[in-house]
Amino acid sequence: MRLSNRIKSVLPESLQNRIDLGRCRKELRELSKKKPPNTVQAHQSGEMHEYISEGHSLHCWHGTLITERYRLRTDQLSVPMPDINDSKMYERVDFDVDPREPRFLSPLGVITVIATIREAERHNREAWTFRISLITGLTGLGGVLFGVLTALGWTR
């Protein structure tokens, strides 16, 4: 096992996901540089088919990584992900290699999950803002009382 894989295996799941997402994006950029010309010869030789199938598998890998990233975030915030059987929220991939047919969030699913995450984060922020303002108010009130008591003690 390579050293980088050993190090990656001890990292938190969210960092592992970010590393994989970076690798996927890098491979997508490299693939776009290797695009064969759209000619009859490229189609007949199989270059175009190979390019398209590699692009499709990278797209599916990217979608799976994005879905996993949002799943981790929704788990952190204790909010639900969309129902996996909802065909509007998930895309199904027909893999000859994988009989499980992995699913990943569709663009509508991503928008829905982002909205859910933002709402949960806003709710958490409002709760903390209330707590901090309450603590600040009590501290200020304590300071006023201490000042009044000190002033009364000095006037005697």
C-alpha positions in Angstrom: 0.0 0.0 0.0 1.4 3.4 -0.9 2.2 5.9 1.8 -0.3 8.4 0.6 -3.1 5.8 0.8 -2.0 4.9 4.4 -2.1 8.5 5.4 -5.4 9.0 3.7 -6.9 6.0 5.5 -6.4 7.6 8.9 -7.8 11.0 8.0 -11.5 11.9 8.7 -14.0 10.9 6.1 -14.7 14.4 5.0 -11.0 15.0 4.3 -10.8 11.7 2.4 -13.7 12.9 0.3 -12.1 16.2 -0.5 -8.9 14.4 -1.5 -10.8 12.1 -3.8 -12.8 15.0 -5.2 -9.6 16.9 -6.0 -8.2 13.8 -7.8 -11.5 13.4 -9.8 -11.4 17.1 -10.9 -7.8 16.7 -11.9 -8.6 13.7 -14.0 -11.5 15.5 -15.6 -9.2 18.4 -16.5 -6.6 16.0 -17.9 -9.2 14.1 -19.9 -10.5 17.3 -21.5 -6.9 18.0 -22.7 -6.8 14.5 -24.4 -10.0 15.0 -26.4 -9.6 13.4 -29.8 -10.7 15.4 -32.9 -14.3 14.8 -34.0 -13.4 13.0 -37.2 -14.6 9.8 -38.9 -11.2 8.2 -38.3 -11.4 8.9 -34.5 -14.8 7.3 -34.4 -13.8 4.3 -36.4 -10.6 3.7 -34.4 -12.5 3.8 -31.1 -10.7 6.8 -29.7 -13.9 8.8 -29.4 -15.8 5.9 -27.8 -13.0 5.4 -25.3 -13.0 9.1 -24.5 -16.7 9.2 -24.0 -16.8 6.1 -21.8 -13.9 7.4 -19.7 -15.7 10.8 -19.4 -18.9 9.1 -18.4 -17.2 7.0 -15.6 -15.4 10.2 -14.3 -18.7 12.0 -14.3 -20.3 9.2 -12.3 -17.4 9.1 -9.9 -17.7 12.9 -9.5 -21.4 12.7 -8.8 -20.9 9.9 -6.3 -18.3 12.0 -4.5 -20.5 15.1 -4.4 -23.4 13.0 -3.1 -21.1 11.5 -0.4 -19.9 15.0 0.6 -23.5 16.3 1.0 -24.5 13.1 2.9 -21.6 13.7 5.4 -22.7 17.3 5.8 -26.4 16.5 6.3 -25.4 13.8 8.9 -23.4 16.4 10.7 -26.4 18.7 10.8 -28.9 15.9 11.5 -31.1 16.8 8.5 -32.4 14.2 6.1 -31.2 13.6 2.6 -33.8 13.3 -0.2 -35.4 9.8 -0.6 -33.1 7.7 -2.7 -36.0 6.2 -4.6 -37.1 9.7 -5.9 -36.1 9.7 -9.6 -36.1 13.5 -9.7 -33.5 13.8 -6.9 -31.2 11.0 -7.9 -29.6 9.8 -11.2 -29.1 6.1 -11.6 -26.1 4.8 -13.4 -26.3 1.6 -15.5 -23.0 0.0 -14.9 -22.1 -3.4 -16.5 -19.4 -3.8 -13.9 -21.5 -2.9 -10.8 -24.9 -4.6 -10.4 -25.9 -2.3 -7.6 -26.4 0.6 -10.0 -25.0 3.4 -7.9 -27.1 6.6 -7.6 -26.0 10.1 -7.2 -27.7 13.4 -6.7 -29.2 15.0 -9.8 -28.9 18.8 -10.3 -32.3 19.3 -8.7 -31.2 17.0 -5.8 -28.1 19.0 -5.3 -30.1 22.3 -5.2 -32.5 20.7 -2.7 -29.8 19.4 -0.4 -27.9 22.8 -0.5 -31.1 24.6 0.5 -31.7 22.1 3.3 -28.1 22.5 4.6 -28.3 26.3 4.4 -31.6 26.3 6.4 -30.2 24.1 9.1 -27.0 26.2 9.3 -29.1 29.4 9.5 -31.2 27.8 12.3 -28.0 26.9 14.2 -26.6 30.3 13.7 -29.7 32.0 15.1 -29.7 29.7 18.1 -26.1 30.6 18.9 -26.8 34.3 18.3 -29.6 34.1 20.8 -27.4 32.4 23.4 -24.5 34.8 22.9 -26.8 37.8 23.2 -28.3 36.4 26.3 -24.9 35.9 27.9 -23.8 39.4 26.8 -27.0 40.9 28.3 -26.5 39.0 31.6 -22.9 40.1 31.8 -23.8 43.7 31.1 -26.5 43.5 33.8 -24.0 42.0 36.2 -21.6 44.9 35.5 -24.3 47.5 36.1 -25.3 45.9 39.4 -21.7 45.7 40.5 -21.2 49.3 39.5 -24.3 50.4 41.5 -23.3 48.4 44.5 -19.8 49.9 44.3 -21.2 53.4 44.0 -23.5 52.9 47.0 -20.6 51.5 49.1 -18.5 54.5 48.3 -21.1 57.1 49.2 -21.4 55.9 52.8 
